[in-house]
Amino acid sequence: MFSGGKGKNSSLPDREIPQLAQGTNIPDKKVSALVYASKVTAKVDTAAIQDEYNLYHHTVFLTN
């Protein structure tokens, strides 16, 4: 499973990770940690964009 993408889809993981985790055995605490990790990574990516990098594609892959 994956969430995210390029442009406006890059903010989807915050909403989609909890949706994707429904019906799985992933505990809520782990889901919250995954959402947090996605947000922190996006912040680092945004800082890199501001340093003249022009490629931005934020995607989170979830697997067992």
Secondary structure, 3 states (H helix, E strand, C coil): CEEEEEHHHHHCHHHHHHHHHCCCCCCHHHHHHHHHHHHHHHHHHHHHHHCCCCCCEEEEECCC
